[in-house]
Amino acid sequence: MAKEVILPRQGNTVESCVILEWKKNEGDKVKKGEVLCEVETDKTVFEIESPADGILLKRFFKENDDVPVMTTIAVIGNLGEDISSFKPVSQISKPKKEDNEKNLEKIQNTFLEEYKSEDKNKASPFAKSLAISKGVDIETLSGSGPQGMIIERDVLNVASEVSISPAAAEQITKDKLKRPIRGSGLAGRILLSDLKKEESSEIRLSTGRFNDIPIKGIRKIIKERMLLSAATTVPCTLFYSTDASTIIKARNLLKSQQVSSNFSSITINDMLIYIISKVLQKHPRLNSHIYNDTIREFENVSIGFAVDTPRGLMVPVLYNANLMDLITISTNTKKLISECIEGNINPDLLKGSTFTITNLGNSGIEYFTPVINPPENAILGIGTISKDNVIKFSLTFNHIVIDGKPAAEFLKSLEDAIKDFDITKILNFN
């Protein structure tokens, strides 16, 4: 019996997904659990698996189609089965009325721009035809006709300077090549062989073979987020270092056999998240969002933390981290990291952060310039811990909202909190 493949709902706020890539073609044999396609929400990319063994009888959507959730996107079954009842009522989500109006406005604006640009290089029909036959770029000409129109003599004046063979003129027009200033023919006549020389010269000057990689999926989301950050924030970065002896001693104690094994999985990063969530409560301006002319400061701290995955960078969120104990932070952090890497994280868990951290300490990086995650106003980069137990921090903040002194005061408070960190009191053991 044929089995439908339904695009599942990924989070309460996701209404549709874009099909990025089909991994299987119609007619392919598939097994239950095999990946059929990759789809993208506005926050993440995830895989759709086959619900049964059989043959992929039909794909109802193409790559790059925007499909409503809970829609049948394909059918698995046996050859010859009737699948007409599985066809979705509307295969592709229709644009909203507002989108149609925006598209119409865009088309109109494009038309006006093209019309204006044509006015700058108006040419008679015969001049256009003559320019093509002579291999002359009409965009480079100035017109001597009425109201600056480019006419026959304007084209001939340029063409007569150096003649061009019909074959060369045709090739220039066909491949949109640049016309050489002078050729190898009689009186500098431009020949077809001159164009080939130009082409071979470009090949020699190139960097060799290359591979074009489409920007899509998580990388496309990252691109959009980075461009938004660059367009809406005025970033400034402060670099700071402090003694990390207390958290290093705490980590060594947790790894030893002197305490319960339940605590051994707590990392330095977990401890820093715990400390940062408490410090931010004293510095609400850094724990804020910006919306046009409004700054929204939050009472609780929801920390996003960067996770490197095979698909690219993802930022899951620990909501209300300031209300969590250290064990809960450690447990939830590991769960979120695992879901990001495996590609099955709920998209709702990738938004709503009020402050973000990114840790490159394991890579040996000391200082770097983190990029703000809009609409947040600050992000903290955590660098490596040196041999003398010094940890490096890089705080990037939006100077529209936060001045240098409040940012520096936050880093000083963070330093004090790290120095005062006592794992025995926090976990209630001696």
C-alpha positions in Angstrom: 0.0 0.0 0.0 1.3 3.5 -0.9 2.5 5.7 1.9 2.5 9.5 1.8 5.5 11.5 2.9 4.3 14.5 4.9 6.3 17.7 5.6 6.2 17.7 9.4 5.7 20.8 11.6 9.0 21.9 13.0 8.1 24.1 15.9 4.9 26.0 16.6 5.9 29.1 14.6 7.0 27.4 11.4 4.3 27.6 8.7 6.2 26.5 5.7 9.6 25.1 4.6 11.7 25.4 1.4 12.8 22.2 -0.2 16.5 22.6 -0.6 17.6 19.3 -2.3 16.0 16.0 -3.2 18.3 13.1 -2.3 16.2 10.6 -4.2 14.6 10.6 -7.7 11.3 9.3 -8.8 11.6 5.6 -9.4 14.4 5.1 -6.9 14.2 2.3 -4.3 14.2 3.5 -0.8 14.3 2.0 2.6 12.5 3.2 5.7 14.6 5.8 7.4 16.6 6.8 4.3 16.8 10.5 3.7 14.6 11.7 0.9 15.2 15.4 0.9 16.6 18.4 2.9 14.2 21.2 3.8 14.8 24.6 5.3 12.9 26.7 7.8 13.8 30.3 8.6 16.1 29.0 11.3 17.5 25.6 10.4 17.8 22.8 7.9 16.5 19.3 8.6 16.1 16.0 6.7 12.9 14.2 5.7 13.2 10.4 6.0 11.2 7.8 4.1 8.3 6.4 6.3 8.5 3.0 4.6 10.3 0.6 2.2 9.4 0.9 -1.4 9.8 3.0 -4.5 9.6 6.8 -4.7 6.6 7.0 -7.0 6.1 10.7 -7.1 7.6 14.0 -5.9 5.0 16.7 -5.8 7.4 19.6 -5.4 10.6 20.8 -6.9 13.7 22.1 -5.2 13.3 25.7 -4.0 9.5 25.4 -3.7 8.0 26.9 -0.5 5.7 24.2 0.9 3.2 24.6 3.8 3.8 22.2 6.7 1.7 19.1 7.0 1.5 18.9 3.2 2.1 15.6 1.3 5.4 16.1 -0.6 5.9 12.6 -2.0 4.6 9.1 -2.1 6.3 5.8 -1.4 4.8 2.5 -2.7 5.0 -0.2 -5.4 5.0 0.3 -9.1 1.6 0.6 -10.7 -0.2 1.8 -7.6 -2.8 4.5 -7.9 -1.5 7.6 -6.1 -4.0 10.2 -7.5 -5.6 10.5 -4.0 -2.3 11.6 -2.5 -1.9 14.7 -4.7 -1.9 17.9 -2.5 -4.7 20.3 -3.3 -2.3 23.2 -3.7 1.3 22.2 -4.6 3.0 25.5 -4.0 2.0 28.1 -1.5 0.6 31.2 -3.2 2.1 34.6 -2.5 0.0 36.9 -0.2 -1.7 39.9 -1.7 0.8 42.1 -0.1 3.6 40.2 -1.8 1.9 40.6 -5.1 1.6 44.3 -4.6 5.3 44.5 -3.6 6.3 42.5 -6.7 4.2 44.7 -8.9 5.9 47.8 -7.4 9.3 46.2 -7.9 8.5 45.5 -11.6 7.4 49.0 -12.1 10.5 50.5 -10.5 12.7 48.2 -12.6 10.9 49.3 -15.7 11.4 53.0 -14.8 15.1 52.5 -14.2 15.5 50.7 -17.5 13.6 53.4 -19.2 15.8 56.1 -17.7 19.0 54.1 -18.6 17.8 53.8 -22.2 17.3 57.6 -22.4 21.0 58.0 -21.7 22.0 55.8 -24.7 19.1 56.3 -27.1 20.0 54.9 -30.5 18.2 54.6 -33.8 17.2 51.1 -34.8 19.6 51.2 -37.7 22.5 52.4 -35.5 21.8 49.4 -33.1 21.9 46.9 -36.0 25.0 48.5 -37.5 26.8 48.4 -34.1 26.1 44.7 -33.8 27.4 44.0 -37.3 30.6 46.0 -36.7 31.2 44.6 -33.2 30.9 48.1 -31.6 29.7 48.4 -28.0 26.9 51.0 -28.4 26.9 51.7 -24.6 30.3 53.4 -25.1 29.2 55.9 -27.8 28.0 59.5 -27.6 25.2 60.5 -29.9 25.4 63.3 -32.4 21.8 63.1 -33.5 18.7 65.0 -32.2 18.6 65.2 -28.4 21.8 63.2 -28.2 20.5 60.1 -30.2 23.2 57.7 -31.4 22.9 57.5 -35.2 24.7 55.7 -38.1 27.7 58.1 -38.3 28.5 57.7 -34.6 28.9 54.0 -35.1 30.8 54.3 -38.3 33.2 56.8 -36.8 34.3 54.2 -34.3 34.1 51.3 -36.6 36.2 53.1 -39.3 39.1 53.5 -36.9 39.9 49.8 -37.0 38.0 47.4 -39.2 36.8 44.0 -38.0 36.1 40.8 -39.9 32.4 39.7 -40.1 33.3 36.4 -38.2 35.0 38.4 -35.4 32.1 40.8 -35.2 29.6 37.9 -34.9 31.7 36.2 -32.2 31.9 39.5 -30.2 28.1 39.8 -30.3 27.4 36.2 -29.6 29.7 35.8 -26.6 29.6 39.4 -25.4 33.3 39.7 -25.7 35.3 42.9 -25.4 36.4 44.3 -28.7 40.2 44.5 -29.0 41.6 48.0 -29.7 43.7 46.6 -32.6 44.0 43.3 -34.4 46.7 41.4 -36.2 45.2 41.9 -39.7 46.0 44.4 -42.3 46.0 48.0 -40.9 45.1 46.5 -37.5 42.0 44.7 -38.8 40.5 42.6 -35.9 40.3 38.9 -36.9 38.6 35.9 -35.3 42.1 34.7 -34.2 42.6 37.8 -32.2 39.6 37.0 -30.1 41.0 33.5 -29.4 44.3 35.0 -28.3 42.4 37.3 -25.9 40.5 34.2 -24.5 43.7 32.1 -24.1 45.4 35.1 -22.3 42.5 35.1 -19.8 43.0 31.4 -19.2 46.7 31.8 -18.6 46.0 34.6 -16.1 43.3 32.7 -14.2 43.9 30.9 -10.9 43.3 27.5 -12.3 40.4 25.2 -11.7 37.6 26.2 -9.3 34.4 24.9 -7.8 31.3 27.0 -7.5 29.3 26.2 -4.3 25.7 27.5 -4.1 25.0 29.4 -0.9 22.0 27.6 0.5 20.7 25.9 3.7 22.3 26.9 6.9 25.0 28.9 5.1 22.3 31.0 3.4 20.7 31.7 6.9 24.2 32.7 8.2 24.7 35.0 5.3 21.3 36.7 5.9 22.0 37.1 9.6 25.5 38.5 9.1 24.2 41.0 6.5 21.4 42.0 8.9 24.0 42.5 11.7 26.2 44.6 9.5 23.3 46.8 8.3 21.6 47.4 11.7 24.4 47.7 14.3 27.5 49.8 15.0 29.8 47.2 16.5 32.6 47.9 18.8 34.8 45.3 20.5 36.6 45.4 23.9 39.2 42.8 24.8 39.7 41.7 28.3 41.7 39.0 30.2 41.4 37.7 33.8 42.6 35.0 36.1 40.7 31.7 35.6 42.2 29.7 38.5 38.9 29.3 40.3 37.1 27.6 37.4 40.1 25.5 36.5 40.3 24.2 40.1 36.6 23.6 40.0 36.9 21.6 36.8 39.8 19.5 38.2 37.8 18.8 41.3 34.7 17.7 39.4 36.9 15.3 37.3 38.4 13.8 40.4 37.0 10.8 42.3 36.4 13.0 45.3 32.9 14.0 44.2 29.9 12.3 42.7 30.2 11.2 39.0 27.0 13.2 38.3 29.1 16.3 38.4 32.0 15.1 36.2 30.4 16.1 32.9 30.2 19.8 33.9 32.6 21.8 31.7 34.3 25.1 32.0 31.9 26.4 29.3 28.9 25.3 31.5 30.4 27.2 34.5 30.9 30.3 32.3 27.3 30.3 31.1 26.2 30.0 34.7 28.4 32.9 35.8 27.5 35.1 32.8 23.8 34.6 33.2 24.1 35.9 36.8 26.3 38.9 35.9 24.0 40.0 33.1 21.2 40.6 35.6 23.2 43.4 37.0 23.8 44.9 33.5 20.4 44.9 31.7 21.5 47.1 28.9 23.7 44.3 27.6 20.8 41.9 28.0 18.6 43.7 25.6 17.1 43.9 22.1 16.7 46.9 19.8 13.5 47.5 17.8 13.7 50.7 15.6 13.8 53.5 18.2 13.0 51.2 21.3 15.5 49.4 23.6 13.9 46.4 25.3 15.8 45.3 28.5 15.0 41.8 29.8 14.6 40.8 33.4 15.6 37.2 32.7 18.6 36.0 30.7 18.2 33.7 27.7 21.6 32.8 26.5 22.3 31.7 22.9 25.5 29.8 22.4 27.2 29.1 19.1 27.5 25.5 18.0 29.6 24.3 15.0 27.8 21.6 13.1 28.5 19.8 9.8 25.9 22.1 8.1 27.3 25.3 9.6 26.9 27.5 12.7 23.8 27.2 14.8 22.8 29.1 17.9 20.5 27.2 20.3 19.1 29.0 23.3 19.0 28.3 27.1 15.9 30.1 28.1 15.9 31.9 31.5 19.4 30.5 32.2 19.7 32.8 35.2 17.0 30.7 36.9 18.8 27.4 36.3 21.3 25.6 38.6 24.6 24.5 37.2 23.6 20.9 36.7 20.5 21.9 34.7 22.6 24.3 32.5 25.1 21.5 31.9 22.4 18.9 31.0 20.4 21.2 28.7 23.5 22.5 27.0 24.7 19.1 26.0 21.2 18.1 24.8 20.9 21.2 22.6 24.4 20.6 21.1 23.6 17.0 20.3 20.3 18.0 18.6 22.1 20.7 16.5 24.8 18.3 15.3 22.3 15.5 14.5 20.1 18.0 12.7 16.9 17.4 14.6 16.6 20.4 16.8 13.3 22.2 17.1 13.5 25.6 15.2 11.8 27.2 18.1 14.9 26.6 20.2 17.0 28.6 17.8 15.5 32.0 18.5 14.6 34.3 21.4 18.0 34.7 23.0 18.8 38.0 24.8 22.6 37.5 24.8 25.0 35.2 22.9 28.3 33.7 23.7 30.7 32.0 21.3 33.7 29.9 22.5 36.8 29.4 20.4 39.0 28.5 23.3 39.4 24.9 22.2 40.8 26.2 18.9 43.6 28.0 20.6 42.2 31.5 19.7 42.9 34.2 22.2 41.0 37.2 20.9 38.6 37.7 18.0 35.7 39.9 16.9 32.3 38.2 17.4 29.4 39.3 15.2 26.3 40.6 17.0 23.2 38.4 16.6 20.3 40.9 15.9 18.1 42.1 17.6 20.5 41.5 20.5 23.0 44.3 21.4 26.0 42.3 22.6 27.9 39.0 22.2 30.8 37.6 24.2 33.6 35.8 22.6 35.5 33.3 24.9 39.1 32.6 24.0 41.6 30.1 25.1 43.0 29.8 28.7 46.8 30.3 28.7 49.3 28.2 30.6 49.3 30.8 33.4 45.6 30.3 33.8 44.5 33.5 32.1 41.3 33.5 30.1 40.6 35.9 27.2 37.3 37.6 26.5 36.1 39.6 23.4 32.9 41.6 23.9 31.3 43.1 20.8 28.5 45.5 21.6 26.1 47.7 19.6 27.4 51.3 20.1 23.9 52.6 19.2 22.6 51.2 22.4 25.7 50.6 24.7 28.6 53.0 25.4 32.1 51.9 26.1 32.0 52.4 29.9 28.9 50.2 30.6 30.5 47.5 28.4 33.7 47.7 30.3 31.8 47.6 33.6 30.2 44.4 32.5 33.6 42.8 31.8 34.9 43.9 35.2 31.8 42.4 36.9 32.5 39.2 35.0 36.1 39.1 36.3 34.9 39.6 39.9 32.3 36.8 39.5 34.9 34.4 38.1 37.4 35.1 40.9 34.6 34.6 43.5 33.3 31.4 42.0 33.2 28.6 44.6 32.0 25.3 43.1 31.7 23.7 46.6 29.0 26.2 47.7 27.2 26.1 44.3 26.9 22.3 44.3 26.6 22.0 48.1 29.5 19.6 48.8 32.8 19.8 50.7 
